[in-house]
Amino acid sequence: MSEQKPTGDSAPESQQPAEGRPDGDGGPLMFVLRYVLPSVVTVAGLVMMAMGGETNVEGGAGVVSAGLAIFLVNWLFRAGASGDREREREDAAREYFDVHGRWPD
């Protein structure tokens, strides 16, 4: 590891957002993928269930399950990705501590 010299009280570069990596919600396309798509699939399943007999109820239940699965997979992916970002921030804070002798603000 190379020796880093203190440059003042500013946070290290590794704590700054990386270029090309969205730190926000991901934009309108990700909103559609995370919330609108699962909602549309789930509502379509509910409509199928309301439209007919036993076969339609079973098929609609499968479609509702697919919509809920889409939502849960998106949620699990976001939970995992947020853990990675937290680890990166912790590593950057430790490097800052090693260089400056105090924990960053």
N, C-alpha and C positions, 0 to 999 in steps of 0.2 A: 504494500500500500504506500503510495507516495505521501510525502509530508505536505500538509496544507497549511498555509499561513493565514492568520486571522486578517480579515478585511473589514472589520467593523462589527456592528451589531445586527447586520442584515442576516436573514435566514440563508442557508446554503442553497445553491442552485437546484439540488436534488429535491427540495421541497416546493419548488415552483412547478406549475402545471407543465407537463411535457407537450411539445408541439404535436398536433395531430391526435392527441388523446382527449376526448371530451370529458370534462370533469362534471358536467351538468347532467341533464336528463337524457341526452342523446338526440334531441330534436324531434320533429313531428313524425318521422318515419318510425322511430323507436316507440313513440307513444302509441301509434297505430298497432305495432307488433305486440306491445306489452298489454294493452288494455282493450282496444277496439276489436281486434281479431278474436280474442277469447270471448268477449261479450257477444259478438255477432254469432259465433258458433254455438254458444250456450243458448241464446235466444232462438236460434234456428231449431235446436233440439227441443226446446220447450214448445215451439209452434208445431213441430212434428208430433209431439206427444198429445197435443190438444186436438189434432186433426183426425184422429181415427181410432181404430180398434187396438187390440192387444199387440199386434205386430208393430204398429206405429209407436206405441208406448215404449216397447223394448228398443226399437231403433232410435227413438228420440232420446232415451236414457243413455244410449251409447254415444250419441252426438253431444249431449250435455257433458258427459264424462270427458270427451275429447276436448271440449272448450275449457273445462276446469284444468285438465292436464296441461294445456298450452299455458295457461296463466301460472300454474305452479312451477313449470320448468323455467319460465322467465324469472319468477321470483327466486328460485334456487340459484340460477346463474348470477343474478344481481347480488345475492347474499355472498356468494363465493368471490365475486369481483371486488366487493367492498372490503372483504378481508385482506385481499392482496394490496389494495391501496393503503389500508391501515398499517400493514407490515412495512410498506415502502416508506411511509411517513415516520414510523418508529426507527427504521434504519438510518434515515437521514438525520433525525434528531440525535441519535447516538453518535453519528459521525461529527455533527456540530459540537456535541459535548466533548468529544475527544480533542477537537481542535481548540475550542474556546474555554473549556473548563467549567462551563455552566450549561444548564438546560435551556434550549431556545424558548422564546416567549410564544 
